[in-house]
């Protein structure tokens, strides 16, 4: 399974169009974790599985998305409804409820990835307004198979931030 995960683009259409041109057809799904600030019918959003963020007023996006891609269960939310700036515990509980293999979220604009309870939990950072110790506009690429899961964080100009690349051992499928 190959995925593109992006979040917190905050009205930046050009970066989303660039990502679509580069990855659509080369990944199994393109996921946006909210705060696009664009309507669901905006051409820049076409092709993305998208959830509603706290800045997505009247967008028509759902608060969360749970679905299967290539046999993996994915739970996506923005994070603001789960208090992610204080704890990831609420996300972990919801991941268990939906039997998620992957949890994708945004909101904090801080990239990160970890494996908890046999679930990979990932924030791709922000493609427009990064925060935290890594102040680079980022998105994430995930490549999961029977041998493991490779997570790569990419800069807005498509360069791999290799110091942040992680390979997780196979855990489910």
C-alpha positions as a Markdown table, in Angstrom:
| # | Residue | x | y | z |
|---|---|---|---|---|
| 1 | Unk | 0.0 | 0.0 | 0.0 |
| 2 | Unk | 1.3 | 3.4 | -0.9 |
| 3 | Unk | -0.2 | 6.6 | 0.5 |
| 4 | Unk | 0.3 | 10.3 | 0.3 |
| 5 | Unk | -0.7 | 12.1 | 3.6 |
| 6 | Unk | -1.0 | 15.9 | 3.8 |
| 7 | Unk | -2.5 | 18.3 | 6.3 |
| 8 | Unk | -3.1 | 22.0 | 7.1 |
| 9 | Unk | -2.7 | 23.5 | 3.7 |
| 10 | Unk | -4.8 | 26.5 | 4.7 |
| 11 | Unk | -6.0 | 27.7 | 1.3 |
| 12 | Unk | -2.8 | 26.9 | -0.5 |
| 13 | Unk | -4.1 | 25.4 | -3.8 |
| 14 | Unk | -0.8 | 25.3 | -5.7 |
| 15 | Unk | 0.9 | 22.8 | -3.3 |
| 16 | Unk | -2.1 | 20.4 | -3.5 |
| 17 | Unk | -2.3 | 20.6 | -7.3 |
| 18 | Unk | 1.5 | 19.9 | -7.4 |
| 19 | Unk | 1.0 | 16.9 | -5.1 |
| 20 | Unk | -1.8 | 15.6 | -7.2 |
| 21 | Unk | 0.1 | 16.0 | -10.4 |
| 22 | Unk | 3.1 | 14.2 | -8.9 |
| 23 | Unk | 1.4 | 11.3 | -7.0 |
| 24 | Unk | -2.1 | 10.7 | -8.4 |
| 25 | Unk | -2.0 | 7.3 | -10.0 |
| 26 | Unk | 1.3 | 6.4 | -8.2 |
| 27 | Unk | -0.3 | 5.9 | -4.8 |
| 28 | Unk | -3.3 | 3.9 | -3.6 |
| 29 | Unk | -4.8 | 7.0 | -1.9 |
| 30 | Unk | -4.2 | 10.6 | -1.2 |
| 31 | Unk | -5.3 | 11.7 | 2.2 |
| 32 | Unk | -5.8 | 15.3 | 3.5 |
| 33 | Unk | -6.1 | 15.5 | 7.3 |
| 34 | Unk | -8.1 | 18.8 | 7.3 |
| 35 | Unk | -7.7 | 22.6 | 7.4 |
| 36 | Unk | -7.6 | 22.8 | 3.7 |
| 37 | Unk | -10.0 | 25.8 | 3.9 |
| 38 | Unk | -11.2 | 24.8 | 0.5 |
| 39 | Unk | -14.7 | 23.5 | -0.4 |
| 40 | Unk | -15.1 | 19.8 | -1.3 |
| 41 | Unk | -15.8 | 20.7 | -4.9 |
| 42 | Unk | -12.7 | 22.8 | -5.3 |
| 43 | Unk | -10.6 | 21.3 | -8.1 |
| 44 | Unk | -7.5 | 21.3 | -5.9 |
| 45 | Unk | -9.3 | 18.9 | -3.5 |
| 46 | Unk | -10.5 | 16.4 | -6.1 |
| 47 | Unk | -8.9 | 13.0 | -5.6 |
| 48 | Unk | -8.1 | 13.5 | -1.9 |
| 49 | Unk | -9.9 | 11.7 | 0.9 |
| 50 | Unk | -10.4 | 14.7 | 3.2 |
| 51 | Unk | -11.7 | 15.3 | 6.7 |
| 52 | Unk | -12.9 | 18.5 | 8.3 |
| 53 | Unk | -10.5 | 20.7 | 10.3 |
| 54 | Unk | -11.3 | 23.4 | 12.7 |
| 55 | Unk | -10.8 | 26.0 | 9.9 |
| 56 | Unk | -13.0 | 24.2 | 7.4 |
| 57 | Unk | -16.2 | 26.1 | 7.9 |
| 58 | Unk | -19.1 | 24.8 | 5.8 |
| 59 | Unk | -16.9 | 22.6 | 3.8 |
| 60 | Unk | -19.1 | 19.5 | 3.8 |
| 61 | Unk | -16.2 | 17.2 | 4.9 |
| 62 | Unk | -16.8 | 14.6 | 7.6 |
| 63 | Unk | -15.1 | 14.9 | 11.0 |
| 64 | Unk | -13.4 | 11.6 | 10.4 |
| 65 | Unk | -12.9 | 9.0 | 7.8 |
| 66 | Unk | -12.5 | 5.2 | 8.4 |
| 67 | Unk | -11.8 | 3.1 | 5.5 |
| 68 | Unk | -9.7 | 0.2 | 4.1 |
| 69 | Unk | -6.9 | 0.6 | 1.6 |
| 70 | Unk | -5.2 | -2.5 | 0.3 |
| 71 | Unk | -6.3 | -4.5 | 3.4 |
| 72 | Unk | -5.2 | -1.9 | 5.9 |
| 73 | Unk | -7.7 | -0.1 | 8.1 |
| 74 | Unk | -7.2 | 3.7 | 8.2 |
| 75 | Unk | -8.6 | 6.2 | 10.6 |
| 76 | Unk | -8.2 | 9.9 | 9.6 |
| 77 | Unk | -9.3 | 12.9 | 11.6 |
| 78 | Unk | -8.0 | 16.5 | 12.0 |
| 79 | Unk | -7.3 | 16.1 | 15.7 |
| 80 | Unk | -9.0 | 19.1 | 17.2 |
| 81 | Unk | -11.9 | 17.0 | 18.4 |
| 82 | Unk | -9.5 | 14.6 | 20.1 |
| 83 | Unk | -7.5 | 17.2 | 22.1 |
| 84 | Unk | -4.3 | 16.1 | 20.3 |
| 85 | Unk | -2.2 | 19.1 | 21.5 |
| 86 | Unk | -2.5 | 17.6 | 25.1 |
| 87 | Unk | -2.5 | 13.8 | 24.5 |
| 88 | Unk | -2.7 | 11.1 | 21.9 |
| 89 | Unk | -4.7 | 8.9 | 24.3 |
| 90 | Unk | -8.1 | 9.8 | 22.7 |
| 91 | Unk | -6.8 | 9.0 | 19.3 |
| 92 | Unk | -5.5 | 5.7 | 20.6 |
| 93 | Unk | -8.9 | 4.8 | 22.0 |
| 94 | Unk | -10.7 | 5.7 | 18.8 |
| 95 | Unk | -8.1 | 3.7 | 16.8 |
| 96 | Unk | -8.9 | 0.7 | 19.0 |
| 97 | Unk | -12.7 | 1.2 | 18.5 |
| 98 | Unk | -12.4 | 1.1 | 14.7 |
| 99 | Unk | -9.6 | -1.5 | 14.6 |
| 100 | Unk | -7.2 | 0.9 | 12.8 |
| 101 | Unk | -3.8 | -0.1 | 11.5 |
| 102 | Unk | -3.0 | 3.6 | 10.7 |
| 103 | Unk | -4.1 | 6.9 | 12.3 |
| 104 | Unk | -3.5 | 10.1 | 10.4 |
| 105 | Unk | -4.2 | 13.5 | 11.9 |
| 106 | Unk | -3.1 | 17.1 | 11.7 |
| 107 | Unk | -4.0 | 20.3 | 13.6 |
| 108 | Unk | -0.8 | 20.9 | 15.5 |
| 109 | Unk | 1.2 | 21.6 | 12.3 |
| 110 | Unk | 4.0 | 19.4 | 13.9 |
| 111 | Unk | 5.1 | 16.3 | 12.1 |
| 112 | Unk | 5.6 | 13.1 | 13.9 |
| 113 | Unk | 5.2 | 9.3 | 13.7 |
| 114 | Unk | 5.1 | 6.5 | 16.2 |
| 115 | Unk | 3.7 | 3.0 | 16.6 |
| 116 | Unk | 1.4 | 2.5 | 19.6 |
| 117 | Unk | -0.8 | -0.6 | 20.3 |
| 118 | Unk | 0.2 | -2.0 | 16.9 |
| 119 | Unk | -1.1 | 1.1 | 15.2 |
| 120 | Unk | 1.0 | 3.6 | 13.3 |
| 121 | Unk | 0.0 | 7.1 | 14.4 |
| 122 | Unk | 1.2 | 9.9 | 12.0 |
| 123 | Unk | 1.0 | 13.7 | 11.7 |
| 124 | Unk | 2.4 | 14.7 | 8.3 |
| 125 | Unk | 3.1 | 18.3 | 9.6 |
| 126 | Unk | 1.8 | 21.2 | 7.6 |
| 127 | Unk | 2.3 | 21.8 | 3.9 |
| 128 | Unk | 1.9 | 25.6 | 4.5 |
| 129 | Unk | 2.5 | 26.7 | 8.1 |
| 130 | Unk | 4.9 | 24.4 | 9.9 |
| 131 | Unk | 5.4 | 24.6 | 13.7 |
| 132 | Unk | 7.5 | 22.8 | 16.2 |
| 133 | Unk | 11.1 | 22.0 | 16.1 |
| 134 | Unk | 11.1 | 21.2 | 12.4 |
| 135 | Unk | 10.1 | 24.3 | 10.6 |
| 136 | Unk | 9.8 | 22.9 | 7.1 |
| 137 | Unk | 6.6 | 22.5 | 5.0 |
| 138 | Unk | 6.0 | 18.8 | 4.8 |
| 139 | Unk | 3.9 | 15.9 | 3.7 |
| 140 | Unk | 4.3 | 12.2 | 4.3 |
| 141 | Unk | 4.6 | 9.1 | 2.0 |
| 142 | Unk | 3.8 | 5.7 | 3.5 |
| 143 | Unk | 4.8 | 2.4 | 1.8 |
| 144 | Unk | 3.4 | -0.6 | 3.7 |
| 145 | Unk | 3.7 | -4.2 | 2.8 |
| 146 | Unk | 4.2 | -7.6 | 4.4 |
| 147 | Unk | 7.9 | -6.8 | 5.3 |
| 148 | Unk | 7.2 | -3.5 | 7.1 |
| 149 | Unk | 6.1 | 0.1 | 6.8 |
| 150 | Unk | 8.4 | 2.8 | 5.5 |
| 151 | Unk | 7.4 | 6.4 | 6.5 |
| 152 | Unk | 9.1 | 9.3 | 4.7 |
| 153 | Unk | 8.6 | 12.9 | 5.3 |
| 154 | Unk | 9.0 | 15.1 | 2.3 |
| 155 | Unk | 9.6 | 18.8 | 1.9 |
| 156 | Unk | 7.4 | 21.0 | -0.2 |
| 157 | Unk | 9.9 | 20.7 | -3.0 |
| 158 | Unk | 9.7 | 16.9 | -2.9 |
| 159 | Unk | 13.0 | 16.3 | -1.1 |
| 160 | Unk | 13.1 | 13.5 | 1.4 |
| 161 | Unk | 14.0 | 14.6 | 5.0 |
| 162 | Unk | 16.1 | 11.4 | 5.4 |
| 163 | Unk | 16.9 | 12.0 | 9.1 |
| 164 | Unk | 13.2 | 11.6 | 9.8 |
| 165 | Unk | 12.7 | 8.5 | 7.7 |
| 166 | Unk | 11.5 | 5.5 | 9.7 |
| 167 | Unk | 11.0 | 1.8 | 8.9 |
| 168 | Unk | 8.6 | 0.0 | 11.1 |
| 169 | Unk | 8.5 | -3.8 | 11.3 |
| 170 | Unk | 5.5 | -5.6 | 9.9 |
| 171 | Unk | 2.8 | -5.5 | 12.5 |
| 172 | Unk | -0.6 | -6.4 | 10.9 |
| 173 | Unk | -2.4 | -7.3 | 7.7 |
